[in-house]
Amino acid sequence: MKTDLKVALTKRELEILELVMEGLSNKDIASKLYVGVHTVKSHINTIFNKTDMNRIQLAVWASHYLKQQNVTTTEDSSS
């Protein structure tokens, strides 16, 4: 597991990461972002590969990562 928090994530990956952290399912994330479930799975798999974590580890890590990055994604994405 990579814990150095120096993982480069795209804006979309950050949006998805935040929703994973909130406990949303892939289907719920897809619905919220107006994309297909397959697209969400693809982004999540990319995040898994970049971080070397599973979904549960990722959700816990995400809260620390997003705070360190000073990221607010889902609210800002519509502006």
Secondary structure, DSSP 8 states (H G I E B T S, - for coil): ---SS-----HHHHHHHHHHHTT--HHHHHHHHTS-HHHHHHHHHHHHHHHT--HHHHHHHHHHHHHHHT---TTGGG-
